[in-house]
Amino acid sequence: MSEKKETFTEQTLKQIRSGETSPARRKKRNISRIIMLADILILAVVIIFLNARNSKNEYTTASVNGDGLNARFSVSDEKSAKTYIFTITLLSSADDEKTWNFEQHLATLKLSRSGILFYEDKFGVKISRINMLPGEARIFPLQISSETIDIYLKERTNAVKRKKNLFDLLVKSGEIITAEAVINLQDKLSASISFEHEVDR
């Protein structure tokens, strides 16, 4: 008695059950796996690059001149310590020894976002007068915790909450903050810088 001839469907099902596949199908499956692995690798490289770029300490500076005084205002983002170090460097550009008088304190730091002031602090609280020789310089640092900015940003975003997607969770995002230093001479000097604050999600 002759064996019953198998249909194409039956042959295919038999191959699947036995784990056998055609060479063409195996090749197609291997190519799909390679493409998927390549996509995963590219995504991982992009995420690592974006996070590495944001993890570096950043330094931004601006200068202003007036009344024989050269003033440089700068900010350094110390991510490892979660702090910002704001610095005012005063350099005498006068021809002779000179004294500068300041109103109340040396300078005022103002932090704002999108034109809205949210934080103020003081440089040189007890300094009302400085005397310097030509070319002499003085440095005045002020340290601010990054949590200060986080608190403001969290309060601002409490009213509007959106669901986080995978990109938000993997890639660090930031907000642009403007810092202004107002030097309290009789004719005030002002210098502004902008920096990106990494949002703590």
MARLO-418551 format. One record per residue (C-alpha): x, y, z; residue in three letters. Coordinates in steps of 0.001 Angstrom, whole numbers, plus 500000, padded with zeros to 6 digits. Example, Ala and Ser with C-alpha at 12.3 -4.5 7.8 and 13.67 -1.06 7.14 Angstrom:
2
512300495500507800ALA/513670498940507140SER/
END
This chain:
201
500000500000500000MET/501455503426498931SER/502061506137501504GLU/499727509134501495LYS/501313512180499850LYS/501852515071502287GLU/500520518515501422THR/502753521628501575PHE/501051522767504794THR/501634519418506443GLU/505295519433505387GLN/505745522955506820THR/504111522016510121LEU/506281518921510325LYS/509427520996509789GLN/508398523497512461ILE/507663520724514971ARG/510940519008514272SER/512876522282514440GLY/513918522115510815GLU/513754525215508605THR/514757525924505072SER/518167527582504405PRO/516419530693503026ALA/514288531026506145ARG/517290530566508442ARG/519206533211506506LYS/516321535680506750LYS/516016535070510487ARG/519762535620511011ASN/519673538901509053ILE/516729540124511173SER/518642539339514360ARG/521734541182513099ILE/519649544267512223ILE/517966544212515645MET/521323543926517451LEU/522748546770515345ALA/519768549007516277ASP/520251548216519980ILE/523971548971519724LEU/523375552314517980ILE/520793553339520608LEU/523187552408523421ALA/526018554446521857VAL/523745557506521475VAL/522578557288525096ILE/526135556870526418ILE/527301559856524329PHE/524512562138525543LEU/525004561195529183ASN/528804561472528968ALA/528496564909527382ARG/526304566109530251ASN/528456564549532990SER/531470566794532465LYS/532160569789534670ASN/531231572910532744GLU/532730576379532989TYR/531120579572531680THR/532359583146532017THR/531555586780531125ALA/533390590072531686SER/532469593703532291VAL/534577596878532762ASN/533989600182534506GLY/535552602755536836ASP/539057601313536433GLY/537822597852537406LEU/537831594712535306ASN/535262592192536579ALA/534943588594535410ARG/531915586546536428PHE/532035582763536056SER/530250579570537049VAL/531683576086537405SER/529336573098537537ASP/530786570608540001GLU/528503567656539257LYS/530345565249541574SER/529583567524544543ALA/526170568617543193LYS/527109572279543558THR/527698575368541450TYR/530638577619542248ILE/530029581209541156PHE/533096583437541129THR/533710587153540749ILE/537290588116539897THR/538142591813540219LEU/541236593174538449LEU/542432596734538796SER/542956598423535425SER/543626601824537047ALA/546953603598536499ASP/547517604123540232ASP/546476602594543517GLU/542736603028543875LYS/539895602392546332THR/536409601242545289TRP/533381601615547561ASN/530450599213547427PHE/526898599723548612GLU/526005597304551441GLN/527990594356550017HIS/530287593560547125LEU/527798592066544644ALA/524439590339544246THR/523869587016542510LEU/520519586604540722LYS/519284583349539207LEU/516365583279536792SER/514666581049534252ARG/512723582390531255SER/512988585882532743GLY/511561584874536135ILE/513849585557539107LEU/513757582700541625PHE/516900583056543777TYR/519243585767545128GLU/522435585590547155ASP/525353587861548090LYS/529053588002547302PHE/531272589587549967GLY/528605590236552598VAL/530981592238554835LYS/532942593933552047ILE/532109597593551468SER/535551598808550296ARG/538472597390548319ILE/541870598965547714ASN/544103597581544941MET/547322598404543144LEU/547452598471539314PRO/547173594906537985GLY/546192593491541381GLU/543334590958541460ALA/540882589664544078ARG/538697586556543814ILE/535316586108545537PHE/533622582660545295PRO/530048581748546183LEU/528860578136546366GLN/525241577177545635ILE/523771573685545956SER/522168572356542772SER/519235571361544994GLU/518348575066545193THR/517547575057541481ILE/515899571621541654ASP/513430572882544273ILE/512358575790542052TYR/512016573636538933LEU/510004570969540770LYS/507617573600542142GLU/507220575067538659ARG/506419571706537064THR/504082570408539786ASN/501054571927538047ALA/501856570307534682VAL/502908566684534908LYS/503454564440531909ARG/504219560753531697LYS/507879559880531363LYS/508896557944528289ASN/511912555669527868LEU/514012558513526430PHE/513330560688529522ASP/514475557907531829LEU/517662557081529927LEU/518845560508528743VAL/519588563361531105LYS/517698566541530332SER/518428570107531318GLY/516982573582531826GLU/518692576816530801ILE/519347579050533819ILE/520530582662533621THR/522887583923536330ALA/523537587640536781GLU/526149589267538999ALA/525449592894539926VAL/528530594608541356ILE/527360597228543835ASN/529440600239542849LEU/527740603622542692GLN/527374603017538958ASP/526515599343539090LYS/528253596849536827LEU/526369593793535634SER/527477590578533902ALA/525246587663532869SER/525915584063531904ILE/523680581136530992SER/524230577506531861PHE/522325574235531558GLU/521097572740534792HIS/520617568982534709GLU/517124568203535908VAL/516913565621538682ASP/514003563403537663ARG/
END
